[in-house]
Amino acid sequence: MDALTLARVQFAANISFHILFPSLSIGLGWFLLFFKIKYTKTGDEAWFNAYKLWVKIFALCFALGVVSGITMSLQFGTNWPGFMEKVGNVAGPLLAYEVLTAFFLEATFLGIMLYGFKKVSNRIHTLSIFLVALGTTLSAFWIIALNSWMQTPSGFVIIGNKIHPANWLEIIFNPSMPYKFLHMILASFLTVAFLIAGISAYCSLRDGSTNTFHFYTLKASIYTAAVLIPLQIVIGDMHGLSSFEHQPAKIAAIEAIWEDEKGADFRVFAIPNEEKKRNDFEITIPHLSSILLTHKLDGEVRGLKSFPYHPPVASVFFTFRIMIGIGVLMLLVAWTISFCLLKNNYLSTLKLKALTYMTFSGWIAILAGWYTAEIGRQPWVVYNILLTKDAAARTVSGGMIASSLALYIVTYSSLVIFFILLIFYLARKSIYAGVGLPKKEEV
């Protein structure tokens, strides 16, 4: 592969690893706040046990997210100097706002959250959890603001071949920002909900009891998922309609539509052939794409041949359907488990195993959705403004990038494996937790 392709693969590998951990820490911070408030109100040590387990996992997520974020940002200078040269006047301040308003907030109160339980008052400790959770959400806000601006740029002027901000409100709250931000926050909550439910189910299987704190957290997380998944579907639909308006080539690739179509069919499955600009095979539902995108039976959807540039079709087509498939599976599992819990507060071994298998399903859905959004923007780094090939470094050889890429992949793969193993180790250890817990009057 040439240097440009290797640089893209390297950045994709880095961001794929990085996004796994913020996607957990964003939602997990708010779950920790819930666990702590429940313990404070009820005095039930089960909720404190839950807090003790999941705060350790939060700390791991935070550390790995920070480290991988630093290496990712370094690539802007090494592999993508054209990006910062062209749009640095917008990207630089947004990244700085993330550090100043979010990272400092998280870093300041993380120590109190982790180690200050008996060193500060209960109110201050709970406040520190809230501020850390708020910091993770603010961090997501600024990163999504930059990413969404790259998808739907607005509020700028071009002076001397460089982008200059003209209206910061338009830059931050660009057309895709509200939908993208809400979609990501809900995705994080769902990812965490299934992580907690899966680990809790795993512990319930090993313990053979529904009286431990793991059953508490299982119910809390799966009820959360059951409520949020329909909301995520609505936000996702709104995000798709926004993309249809502002990035029609991306939608055409997602739908694998080559020619302009009135009453466009929805391709449930297809084999796109980019060389011949057609689908070699497809299974369709008549008129459904037009109904979803235009809310009309005979609404027109532009095809890929109408655009001078369009993204790779097959990868966008399949990653979108993986995301949708995982989402539907999550909905079925969450509603089924919730119904059983509400009916008799009991789950069979089969249902507990099903939840265990779904532990990291949110990661798969987030990666698939992220690939759909980012590959769907190609061949642009900043949509309709800066081509990917124009942002890449011209002095870095393919060999240099390949060697660092190999090191990235080996290191990141090892860290993900150890992270997963450590979570299950902590979960098994927590089954026997409870000795030496503080009494309510000591809090």
N, C-alpha and C positions, 0 to 999 in steps of 0.2 A: 504494500500500500504506500501511496505517496505521503508526504509530510502533512498535507492538509487533512487527509482522511485519518491519519494516525492522531493528529491533534484533536480532531472531533471525537474519535473513539476514547482518547484519554480523558477529555473533559466529560464525556458521557459516563465513563466508568467512575470518575471522581464524584460527579453529582448524583449518580445512582446510589453510591455508598452513602454519601452525605445525607441525602433526603430521608433515608431510613430512620435516622435518629431524631431530627427535629419533628418528623411526623409522629413520633412517639412522645417527645417531651412536651409538645404543645398541648395535647389533650391530657396527658398524664398529670401535668401540674394541677389542672382543675379537678381531676379525680382525687388527687391527694388532698386538696382542700376539702372536698366533700367527705373523705374518710375522717379527716381531723375534726371537722365540725360535728359529724355524727358521734365521734368518741366523746367530744366535749359535752354534747347535749345529753347523751344516754349513759355515759360512764361504762359502756360495754367494751370490755377489753378486746373483743374480736375486731372492732374497728381500728384500735391502736395497732394490733398485730398486722392488719392489712396495710396501715400506713407505714409501718416499719419495713415490710417487705418491699413495697412499691417505691418508697423513697430511695432505696438502694439502686433499684433499676433506673429510676429517674436520673440519679447521679451518673450512672454509666452512660446513659443516653446523652446527657449534657456534655460529658467529657469527650465522647467520640464525635459528637456533632461539632464541637469547637475545633478539634484537631483537624477533621476532614474539611471544615469550612476554610481554615487557613490555607491548606494546600490547594484548595480549589481557587481561592482568590489569587494565589501566586501565579496561576496559569494565565491570568489576564495579562500579566507582564511578559511572561516567557513565550507563550504560544499565540496570544491574541492581542498584540499591541495596537492593531488597527481599530479594535473596538474602543479602547479607552481614548485613543487619539481622536476618533470621530465623535463619540458620544460621552466622553469623560465628564463634560460639564453637567450632564444629567445623572449619569451612573454614579459618579464619585460622591456627590452630596447625599444621594439616597442610601448608599452603603454606609456613609458616615452617620446619617441619622439612625440607622439600625444599631450601630455601635453605641452611640451616645444615649439613646433613649431606651434601648432594649437590653443590650448585652451588659452594660454597666449595672442596670437594675437587677438583672439576674445574678450577676457575679457578686454584687454587694450583699444580697440577702440569702444567697444559696448557703453560705456558711451557717447562718442562724437557722435556716430550715433544716440542715443536716445535723448540726451538733448543738443547737441551742435549746433543746426541749426542756432541760432542767436548769438552764442558765439564765433564761429570760422568762417573763410571765407567759402564761398560756395565750393571752391576747396578742402579745408581740410575736410569739412563735406562729400563731395562726395568720397574723398579718404578713409575716415574712413569706409564708406559703402563697398567699394571695399575690404578693408583689412579684414573686418568681414566676407564677403562672401568667400574670399580666405581662411580664417581660418576654416570655416565650411567644405570646400572642402578638405583641408589638413587633418582635423580630420578624415574625411571619408577615406582618402587615407591610413592612418596608421592603422585604425581599420580593413579595408578590407585587408591590407597587412597581419595582424596577422590571420584573419579568413581564408583567402585564403591559407596561409601557413599551417594551420591546415587541410585543405582539400587536398592540394598537397604539402607536405613538401619537401624541398630541401635545399641545401647549409649548411648541418650540419654534425656533427660526433657524435657518441655515445661513451662517455668515462665514465666508472664506472656507467652504467645504467642511465646516464643523458645526455640530449641533449646539445651540445655545438655548437655555430655558427662557421662555417668554411668559409662562403662567404656571406657577408651581402647582396650583390646585388642579389644573387640567392635566398636568404631568402625573401627579399622584393618583387622582381619581379619573384616569383615562377610561375609555368605554368598556374595556374588559375587566377592569380592576374589581368592582364590587362582586361580580359573579365569581371571578377566579379566587378572590380572597375567601369568600364564604364557602366555596366548593372545597378549598384546601383545608379550612378549619374543620368543616364537617368530616372530611376524609380523615383528618387526624383523630378526631373523637371516635370515629368508627374503627379505625385501626387499633386504637388503645382499648376500645370496648371489647373487641374480639381477642386481643392479646390477654386482657385480664380474664375474660370468660374462659379462654382456652387453658390458661395456666391454672385457673381455679378448678376447672373440670378435671385436669390432670391430677391435681392434688386430691380432689374428692375421690377419684378412682383409686388412688394409692391408699388413702386413709380409710375409705369405705364408710364415711360418715357424712351426714349433712348438717352436723352441729358445729363444725369449725367455721372460722372466719372466711374460709375460701368460698363457702356457699353464700355468704353475705355478699361478697364481691362479685360472684357469678351473677346473682340476681340483679344487683345494681347495674352491672355493665351490660347485661343482655337486654334489660328494660330500656336502657339508654339507646342501644343500637336499634331496638324495635321502633322507637319514636323518631330517631334521627334519619333512618334510611329513607322513608318517604319524603322527608324534607330535602334530603340530598338529591333525590330524583327530580324534584321540582327545580332546585337551584341548577342542577346539571342541564335540564331542558332550557332554562333561561340563558345559561352560558352558551349552549349550542346555538340558540337563536342570535345571540350577540356575535358569535363567530360567523354565522351565516351572513350577517350584514357586513362585518368588517374584514373577514378573512374567508371569502367564498371558496378560494382554491383549497383551503384546508378541509372544508366541509365536503367538497367534491371528492377529495381523496379519501376521506372517511367513508363516504358512501360508494366509492368506486364508480362514479358516474363520469363517463367520458364525453358524451354528447349532451347538449342542452336538452332538457326533458320537461315537458309539461305533464303533470300527473306522474312524477317520477316514482319508480318502484324502490322499495327498500331491499338492499342486498343482504339477506341474512348470512349468506356465505358466497364467496366468489374467489376466483383465482385471477387476479389482475395480471395482464401482460403489458408491461410498459413499452416494450419494443414495438408491438403492433397496436398499442393504444386501444385495448379492448379487454374484456374479461373472457378468458377461455371457458370458464364454467361459472354459473351463478344460480343461486336459489333465491327467489325474490318474493316479496309480498306486494301486490299491486297497489300503487298510489301512496304507500305509507310514508315514503320520504317527503313527498309534497305535503301531506297532511301534517307531519311533524314539524317541518321547516317553514311552511307558508300558511299552515292552518286552512288550506284549501285543497279540495280534491284534485284540481287540475293546475295547481300552482307550479310555476316554472323554477327549476333548479339548474343552474349553470353547470356545464360539464368541464372536465379538465382541459379539453382542447380549446376552450375559450380563453385560457390564461397563458401569457408568454412564459411564466414560471409556475411550476407547481411542485409540491413535495413528493417524495417517494410514496407510491400509492400502497403497495403491499404492506409495508411496515405500519403505516398509519391505519390502514383498514383493519388489520388483525389486532393491533394493540388496543384499539378502541373497543373491539368486541370482547377482548379478554377482560377489560375493565368492566364492561356492561355485564358480562357473564358472572364475574365475581360479585358484583353488586346485587344481582338477582339472587344468587346463592345465599349471600348474606341476609337478604330480606326473608327468604324462605326459612332459613335456620333461626333467625332472631324471632320471627313471629311464632314458629312452631315451639321453640323452647319457652318463650314467654307464655304461650297458651298453657303449656303443661305446668309451668310453675304457678300460674294463677289458679289453675284447676285443683291441683293437689300438692303443690310445694314439693314435688318429687321428680327426679330425672332418672331414667333407666341408664344402665351401663352403655347401651348403644348411643343414647343422646349425649352422654358425657364424652364418649369417644369422638363423636361427630364434632363437638365443640373443640376438643383437643386438636383435631386435624385442621380446624379453621383458625388456629392460633395466629398464624402469620399471613392470613388471607388478605388483610388490609395492606400489607407491604406489596403484595403482587398487584393489587388494584391500583395503588398509588403509583408504582413504577409504570404500569401500563398506561395510566392516564397522563403521566408526565411525558412519556415517550410520544404519546399521541399529540400533545400540545407542542412539544419542542421540535419533533421531526416534522410535524405539520406546518411549522413556520418556515421550513427550508424552501428555497436556498438562501433565505434572509436571516441575518442575525437580528437586525432591526427591520421590521416588516416594511417593505417597499422603500427602504432608505439605505441600508448597508448589507451588501451580499456577504455571505460567510467567507468566500474566498478572498474578499478584499480586507477582511479583518484579521486574517491569519498572518503569522510571522513569516518572513521570506528568508531569514538567515538561519533558522533552526533546521537541522537536517532530520530526515526521517529516522535515521539510525539513533540519534539522540532521543527522539520522542519515543521510539520503540523500546529502548532500554528502560526508560523511566516508566513507561506504560506497563511493561512486564512486572516491574517492582511494585507498582500500584496494585495490580490485579492480585498478585500473590499476597501482599500485605492486607489488602482490604478483605479478600476472601477469608483469610485466616481470622481476622478480627470479627467478621460476621459469625463465623462458626463458633468461635470462643464466646461471643456475646450470647448466642442462643444456648450453648451448653451451660453457661453461667446462670442464665435465667432459670433454667430447669433445676440446676443445683440449688440455687437460693429458694426455689419453690419447694423442693423436697425437704430442705432444712427447716423451712417455715412451718411445716406440718406439725412439728413438735414445739413450736413457739408458744410462749405464754409464761415461762418461768421468769420471775423477777419484774413483772410489769408494774408500773406505778399505779397506785390507787387513785381514784378520782380526786380525793381530797388533797393529794400531793401535786396535782396538776396546777 
